[in-house]
Amino acid sequence: MSAFLTDLEVELVSDATNSGRGTWRLTAPLVYQSDVAAQTFTVPAGFETDFASVPRAPVAFLLTADSAHAASALHDFLYTPPHPVEREVADAVLKEASEVSGVPAWRAWLMWAGVRVGGASHWGDS
């Protein structure tokens, strides 16, 4: 069964970066078991994230921002080379992990759709 096996523990690195979203550093490993990917992922302590990179357009921000921080940190890790899974799987894990953490299914779907449409430019080279 998909689940976060540890809690998200972070500290603020800078609140003036990433268009005001800030940069956060994990202070402890974040462990997630995924049924979609059929594996367990460990985001290491020290990994830096901006959580969900949601456009600041009012409607998009209102509908999807400031939710699913653990799922977003995991997704940022999966998008960082060397990629442990293919991009399609990483995006599916975001949706799964968002729902596991209590995000409503409609919001998790919107977040998934957003990364499917706009995430390719952030995938990075292996």
C-alpha positions as CSV (number, residue, x, y, z in Angstrom):
1,M,0.0,0.0,0.0
2,S,1.4,3.4,-1.0
3,A,2.4,5.5,2.0
4,F,4.9,8.0,3.3
5,L,7.0,6.0,5.8
6,T,8.5,9.2,7.3
7,D,7.3,12.7,7.9
8,L,8.6,15.7,5.9
9,E,11.1,17.7,7.9
10,V,12.5,20.8,6.3
11,E,14.2,24.1,7.1
12,L,13.9,27.3,5.1
13,V,17.1,28.1,3.1
14,S,15.9,31.3,1.5
15,D,12.5,32.9,1.1
16,A,13.7,35.2,-1.7
17,T,14.2,32.5,-4.3
18,N,12.1,30.7,-6.9
19,S,9.8,33.6,-7.6
20,G,8.9,34.0,-3.9
21,R,8.2,30.3,-3.3
22,G,11.5,30.0,-1.4
23,T,13.9,27.1,-1.2
24,W,13.6,24.5,1.5
25,R,16.1,21.8,2.7
26,L,15.2,18.4,4.0
27,T,16.6,17.9,7.5
28,A,15.8,14.2,7.6
29,P,15.2,11.6,4.8
30,L,11.7,11.4,3.3
31,V,10.8,7.8,2.5
32,Y,7.8,6.9,0.3
33,Q,6.6,3.5,-0.8
34,S,4.8,3.7,-4.2
35,D,2.5,1.1,-5.7
36,V,2.5,3.0,-9.0
37,A,6.3,2.7,-9.3
38,A,6.5,-0.6,-7.4
39,Q,9.4,0.7,-5.3
40,T,10.4,2.7,-2.3
41,F,12.0,6.1,-2.7
42,T,14.3,7.9,-0.2
43,V,14.8,11.6,-0.6
44,P,18.0,12.3,1.3
45,A,18.5,14.8,4.0
46,G,20.1,17.9,2.5
47,F,17.9,17.7,-0.7
48,E,16.6,21.2,-1.6
49,T,13.1,21.8,-3.0
50,D,10.7,24.6,-3.8
51,F,7.7,22.3,-3.3
52,A,5.1,22.8,-6.0
53,S,6.2,25.0,-8.8
54,V,2.8,26.5,-9.5
55,P,2.4,29.4,-11.8
56,R,1.4,32.6,-10.0
57,A,-1.7,33.0,-12.2
58,P,-4.4,33.6,-9.6
59,V,-6.7,30.7,-10.6
60,A,-3.9,28.1,-10.9
61,F,-2.4,29.2,-7.6
62,L,-5.7,29.1,-5.8
63,L,-6.5,25.6,-7.1
64,T,-3.2,23.9,-6.6
65,A,-0.7,25.8,-4.5
66,D,0.4,25.3,-1.0
67,S,-0.7,21.7,-0.9
68,A,1.0,18.3,-1.0
69,H,4.4,19.5,0.3
70,A,5.8,16.0,0.9
71,A,4.5,14.8,-2.5
72,S,6.0,17.9,-4.2
73,A,9.4,17.4,-2.6
74,L,9.4,13.7,-3.7
75,H,8.4,14.8,-7.2
76,D,11.3,17.4,-7.3
77,F,13.7,14.6,-6.3
78,L,12.3,12.2,-9.0
79,Y,12.9,15.1,-11.6
80,T,16.6,15.4,-10.5
81,P,19.2,13.4,-12.4
82,P,19.9,10.6,-12.3
83,H,16.2,9.9,-12.6
84,P,15.2,6.8,-10.7
85,V,12.1,6.4,-12.9
86,E,10.8,7.7,-16.2
87,R,9.1,11.1,-16.3
88,E,5.6,9.6,-16.8
89,V,6.1,7.4,-13.6
90,A,7.4,10.4,-11.7
91,D,4.3,12.4,-12.5
92,A,2.0,9.4,-11.6
93,V,3.9,9.1,-8.3
94,L,3.1,12.8,-7.6
95,K,-0.6,12.2,-8.1
96,E,-0.5,9.0,-6.0
97,A,1.5,10.6,-3.2
98,S,-0.7,13.7,-3.2
99,E,-3.8,11.6,-2.7
100,V,-2.1,9.5,0.0
101,S,-1.3,12.7,1.9
102,G,-4.9,13.8,1.9
103,V,-5.1,16.1,-1.2
104,P,-8.5,15.8,-2.8
105,A,-8.5,13.7,-6.0
106,W,-9.6,16.6,-8.2
107,R,-6.6,18.7,-6.9
108,A,-4.2,15.8,-7.3
109,W,-5.4,15.4,-10.8
110,L,-4.9,19.1,-11.6
111,M,-1.4,18.9,-10.2
112,W,-0.7,15.8,-12.3
113,A,-2.1,17.5,-15.4
114,G,0.1,20.6,-14.8
115,V,3.3,18.6,-14.6
116,R,2.3,16.6,-17.6
117,V,1.8,19.8,-19.6
118,G,4.6,22.0,-18.2
119,G,7.1,19.6,-16.6
120,A,9.2,18.5,-19.6
121,S,11.3,21.7,-19.5
122,H,12.2,20.8,-15.8
123,W,13.0,17.2,-16.4
124,G,16.8,17.7,-16.8
125,D,19.4,15.6,-18.5
126,S,20.5,12.3,-17.0
